[in-house]
Amino acid sequence: MMETTFNGQSAGMRVIVGLVAAAGLAAIGIAPLSAEQAARPWAMPRTADGKPDLQGIWTNATITPLERPQGTSNLVLSAAEAAALEKTTADRVERLNQKSDPNRTAPPQGGDGSTGAAGNVGGYNNFWLDPGERVAVVDGQFRSSLIIDPPDGRIPATTPEARARTQARMKLMAGRGQYDHPEFRPLAERCLLSFGPTTPLMPNYFYNNNLQIVQTADHVMILMEMVHDARVVRIGGTHVAKHIRPWLGDSIGHWEGDTLVVETTNFPLQQPFRGAAENLKVTERFRRVDATTINYRFTVDDPTTFAQPFTGEIPFRATDELIYEYACHEGNYALSNVLSGARNEEKRLGTKK
């Protein structure tokens, strides 16, 4: 298992502590304003060089999906629709948090074949998860999807070129044993990169959706809580040579008025975003709109992968939670166990290479 820990306290335990401290599910992680703060007009905080101050710890957790659900035509939900979705989520959390039956039977050896952790033989239960409990609100609108363009709120179709690349990659992987070498295992399993996209900064709908922004006149650092991914944005300048491909891509930023605009290219081929990597460009816009909100907009563009660019918006909400160390390798035996298990299986079946 991979879990964020700090002084022995797991992410799940912090959720429980937050529940008790906040005395209500809806209040988890949101930095409250004092009566005095709420009474006076909000003024944009600025850094020493006069730029909007984006620094702090934020969360992008939400129950609003990336793509608009089939059957939902409108981007904007009514207040009643949003409340119904949030109640459904709260009811589900309450149901999943019920005590397990201590007399239940064990799952069959190898799992029962259902979806979920290891074929339903065990894994994270709801106690450890913190995916979010609120509908995303952008400019006062309850959103049915994070994607706002194309108008249907769906990721555009992939190109024939992209489908051919995917087939070639699958053929290559089929020709080698995925358990034959540690570098054949996923990057997230090896704790090199996060379990979801870090560019764009989308919620992972699992846990650890916090991020921290640190800002100077010439750099902005974005630290993701999940697997401690840290992306450094250089303000001004040009991208590095095309053959240089950092794990999180190469990010260049500039200011358009009070909006920070970041363009990221040079993504590594081992870290594709829905099949896009070599020619992928992600443009992000960070606009602070009040004391507790950054409106974040991203556009994904790769004409060799998608039929057209697509754009999404996510509210980053201020949180009084801390970002703890993601202690992955210290107690994680998964990789060595995966490989040694494969060797034992080869011996048992007489297929050792």
C-alpha positions in Angstrom: 0.0 0.0 0.0 1.1 3.5 -0.7 0.0 6.1 1.8 0.9 9.6 2.9 2.3 9.6 6.5 3.6 12.1 8.9 4.6 11.3 12.4 2.8 8.0 12.0 -0.5 9.7 10.9 -1.9 8.5 7.6 -3.9 10.5 5.1 -7.0 8.6 6.2 -6.4 9.4 9.8 -6.1 13.1 8.8 -9.5 12.8 7.2 -11.0 11.5 10.5 -9.2 14.2 12.5 -10.6 16.8 10.0 -14.1 15.4 10.4 -13.9 15.8 14.1 -12.3 19.2 14.1 -14.6 20.6 11.5 -17.7 19.1 13.0 -19.2 18.5 9.6 -18.3 16.9 6.3 -18.8 20.1 4.2 -16.3 22.0 6.3 -13.3 19.7 5.7 -10.2 21.5 4.6 -11.7 24.9 3.8 -10.0 27.8 5.5 -12.8 29.8 7.2 -12.9 33.6 7.1 -13.3 35.5 10.3 -16.3 37.9 10.7 -14.0 40.8 10.3 -12.5 39.4 7.1 -15.9 38.7 5.7 -17.1 42.2 6.4 -14.4 44.1 4.5 -14.1 44.1 0.7 -11.5 41.6 -0.6 -8.3 43.1 -2.1 -5.9 41.1 -4.3 -2.9 40.2 -2.2 0.3 41.0 -4.0 3.9 39.9 -3.8 6.9 42.3 -3.4 7.1 42.7 -7.1 3.4 43.6 -7.4 2.1 40.3 -8.9 -1.0 38.6 -7.6 0.0 36.4 -4.6 -1.0 32.8 -5.5 0.9 31.3 -2.7 -0.6 28.9 -0.2 -2.1 25.4 0.0 -5.1 24.6 -2.2 -7.3 21.6 -3.0 -8.8 20.7 -6.4 -10.9 17.9 -4.9 -14.4 17.8 -6.4 -17.1 15.3 -7.4 -17.6 17.1 -10.7 -16.2 14.6 -13.4 -13.7 15.6 -16.0 -16.1 14.7 -18.8 -19.8 15.5 -18.8 -21.9 12.5 -18.1 -23.9 11.0 -20.9 -27.4 12.4 -20.8 -26.4 15.7 -19.2 -26.6 18.4 -21.8 -25.9 21.6 -19.9 -22.5 22.7 -18.5 -24.2 24.7 -15.7 -26.3 22.9 -13.0 -29.0 24.4 -11.0 -28.5 24.8 -7.2 -31.0 22.0 -6.7 -29.2 19.6 -9.0 -25.8 20.4 -7.4 -27.3 19.8 -3.9 -28.8 16.5 -5.0 -25.4 15.3 -6.3 -23.7 16.4 -3.1 -26.3 14.6 -1.0 -25.9 11.4 -3.1 -22.1 11.6 -2.4 -22.6 12.2 1.3 -25.1 9.3 1.5 -22.6 7.0 -0.3 -19.8 8.0 2.1 -22.0 7.3 5.1 -23.0 3.9 3.7 -19.4 2.9 2.9 -18.2 4.0 6.3 -20.5 1.5 8.1 -18.7 -1.2 10.1 -17.8 -4.3 8.2 -19.5 -7.6 9.2 -16.8 -9.5 11.2 -18.4 -12.8 10.2 -18.4 -12.2 6.5 -16.8 -15.0 4.4 -13.3 -14.5 2.9 -13.1 -13.8 -0.9 -12.1 -16.7 -3.1 -8.5 -17.4 -3.7 -7.3 -15.1 -6.5 -10.3 -12.8 -6.1 -13.8 -13.0 -7.5 -13.0 -11.4 -10.8 -14.9 -8.2 -10.0 -13.5 -4.7 -10.6 -11.7 -3.0 -7.8 -8.6 -3.6 -5.8 -7.1 -7.0 -6.8 -10.3 -8.5 -7.9 -12.1 -7.6 -4.7 -9.6 -9.4 -2.4 -8.9 -6.3 -0.4 -7.2 -2.9 -0.6 -8.2 0.6 0.3 -11.6 0.9 1.8 -13.5 4.2 2.1 -11.9 5.0 5.4 -8.7 6.0 3.6 -10.2 7.9 0.7 -10.8 11.6 0.4 -11.9 12.3 -3.2 -14.0 15.4 -2.6 -17.6 16.0 -1.7 -18.6 19.2 -3.5 -19.6 20.1 -7.0 -17.1 22.4 -8.7 -18.2 26.1 -8.7 -16.6 28.4 -11.2 -17.6 32.1 -11.4 -20.7 31.3 -9.3 -21.8 28.4 -11.6 -22.3 24.8 -10.5 -20.5 22.8 -13.2 -21.6 19.4 -14.6 -18.1 18.7 -16.0 -14.6 20.2 -15.8 -14.3 20.3 -19.6 -16.0 23.4 -21.0 -14.9 23.2 -24.6 -15.9 21.3 -26.8 -19.4 22.4 -25.8 -20.4 18.8 -25.2 -18.0 18.6 -22.3 -16.2 15.5 -23.7 -12.6 14.8 -24.7 -12.4 15.0 -28.5 -11.9 11.8 -30.6 -8.3 10.6 -31.0 -6.7 10.7 -34.5 -5.9 7.7 -36.6 -2.2 8.4 -35.9 -2.8 8.3 -32.2 -4.7 5.0 -32.5 -1.8 3.5 -34.6 0.7 4.6 -31.9 -1.4 3.0 -29.2 -1.6 -0.3 -31.1 2.2 -0.3 -31.7 2.8 0.4 -28.1 0.5 -2.5 -27.0 2.3 -4.8 -29.5 5.7 -3.8 -28.0 4.5 -4.4 -24.5 3.0 -7.8 -25.5 6.4 -8.8 -26.7 8.0 -8.4 -23.3 7.1 -9.6 -19.9 5.6 -6.8 -17.9 7.1 -8.5 -14.7 10.5 -9.1 -16.2 12.2 -5.9 -15.1 11.5 -3.1 -12.6 11.6 -0.5 -15.4 8.7 -2.3 -17.2 6.4 -1.5 -14.2 4.3 1.7 -14.2 6.0 4.9 -13.1 3.5 5.4 -10.4 4.2 2.0 -8.9 7.8 2.8 -8.9 6.9 6.1 -7.0 8.6 8.2 -9.7 5.5 10.1 -10.7 2.0 10.7 -9.4 -1.0 8.4 -10.0 -2.7 11.0 -12.2 -1.9 13.9 -14.4 0.2 16.7 -12.8 0.0 18.8 -16.0 -2.8 19.7 -16.2 -3.5 19.9 -12.5 -6.7 17.7 -12.5 -8.2 16.1 -9.4 -7.4 12.4 -9.0 -10.7 11.5 -7.4 -8.9 9.3 -4.9 -7.0 11.1 -2.2 -4.2 13.7 -1.7 -5.7 16.3 -3.9 -3.8 19.1 -2.2 -1.2 21.3 -3.9 1.1 24.1 -2.7 2.2 27.1 -4.7 5.4 29.0 -3.8 6.2 32.1 -5.8 9.2 34.4 -6.5 9.7 37.1 -9.2 11.3 34.6 -11.6 9.9 31.2 -10.6 6.7 29.5 -9.4 6.8 26.1 -7.8 3.8 23.8 -7.7 4.1 20.9 -5.3 1.5 18.1 -5.6 0.7 16.2 -2.4 0.4 12.9 -4.4 3.8 11.4 -4.7 5.4 14.8 -3.9 5.7 15.9 -7.6 7.2 19.3 -7.8 7.0 21.4 -11.0 9.1 24.5 -11.3 7.8 27.2 -13.7 10.3 29.6 -15.1 8.9 33.1 -15.6 10.0 34.4 -19.0 12.5 32.8 -21.3 12.1 30.0 -23.9 11.7 26.2 -23.8 14.6 23.9 -23.6 15.7 21.9 -26.7 13.1 19.4 -27.9 15.2 16.4 -27.0 15.3 17.5 -23.3 12.2 16.1 -21.7 11.9 16.5 -17.9 9.6 14.1 -16.0 6.9 16.9 -15.7 7.7 18.6 -18.9 9.2 22.1 -19.4 7.1 24.9 -18.0 7.5 28.6 -19.0 5.2 31.3 -17.5 4.3 34.9 -18.1 1.8 37.3 -16.6 -1.2 38.7 -18.6 -2.5 41.3 -16.3 -3.4 39.5 -13.0 -3.5 36.1 -14.7 -0.5 33.7 -14.6 -0.2 31.9 -17.9 2.0 28.7 -18.1 2.9 26.8 -21.2 4.3 23.3 -20.8 5.9 21.2 -23.5 8.7 18.7 -23.8 6.8 15.9 -22.0 8.6 12.6 -21.6 7.4 9.8 -23.8 7.0 7.6 -20.7 4.4 10.0 -19.2 1.7 10.3 -21.9 -1.5 12.1 -21.2 -4.3 10.0 -22.8 -1.8 9.0 -25.4 -0.3 12.4 -26.0 3.3 13.2 -25.1 5.8 14.0 -27.8 3.8 16.9 -29.4 1.6 17.7 -26.3 1.3 21.3 -25.2 -0.7 22.3 -22.1 -1.5 25.9 -21.4 -2.7 26.8 -17.9 -4.2 30.1 -16.6 -4.2 30.8 -12.8 -6.5 33.7 -11.8 -7.1 34.4 -8.1 -10.7 35.6 -7.7 -11.2 35.9 -3.9 -9.5 35.1 -0.6 -10.2 31.4 -0.9 -10.3 30.6 -4.6 -8.1 30.4 -7.7 -9.8 29.8 -11.0 -7.7 27.4 -12.9 -8.2 26.9 -16.7 -6.2 24.5 -18.8 -6.1 23.8 -22.6 -4.7 20.5 -23.9 -3.4 20.7 -27.5 -1.9 17.9 -29.6 -3.0 17.7 -33.2 -1.3 14.3 -33.6 -3.5 12.8 -30.8 -6.8 14.7 -30.5 -9.1 15.9 -33.3 -9.2 19.3 -31.6 -7.9 21.0 -28.4 -10.0 20.8 -25.3 -10.3 23.2 -22.3 -11.3 22.7 -18.7 -11.8 24.8 -15.6 -11.3 23.8 -12.0 -11.7 25.9 -8.8 -8.7 25.6 -6.4 -10.0 26.2 -2.9 -7.9 27.4 0.0 -7.4 24.8 2.7 -6.0 24.9 6.2 -4.7 21.3 5.8 -0.9 20.7 5.6 0.9 18.8 2.8 2.7 15.9 4.4 5.5 13.8 3.1 4.3 11.1 0.8 6.2 8.3 2.4 6.1 5.8 -0.4 9.3 3.7 -0.5 9.8 3.6 3.3 7.1 1.0 3.8 6.3 -0.1 0.3 7.3 -3.6 -0.7 5.0 -3.9 -3.7 7.6 -3.7 -6.4 10.0 -6.4 -5.0 7.0 -8.6 -4.2 5.5 -8.2 -7.7 8.8 -9.3 -9.3 9.6 -12.1 -6.9 6.0 -13.4 -7.2 6.5 -13.5 -11.0 9.7 -15.5 -10.6 8.0 -18.0 -8.3 5.2 -18.3 -10.8 7.7 -19.0 -13.5 9.3 -21.8 -11.5 5.9 -23.3 -10.6 4.9 -23.4 -14.3 8.3 -24.2 -15.6 8.4 -21.1 -17.8 11.5 -19.4 -16.3 13.3 -17.5 -19.0 
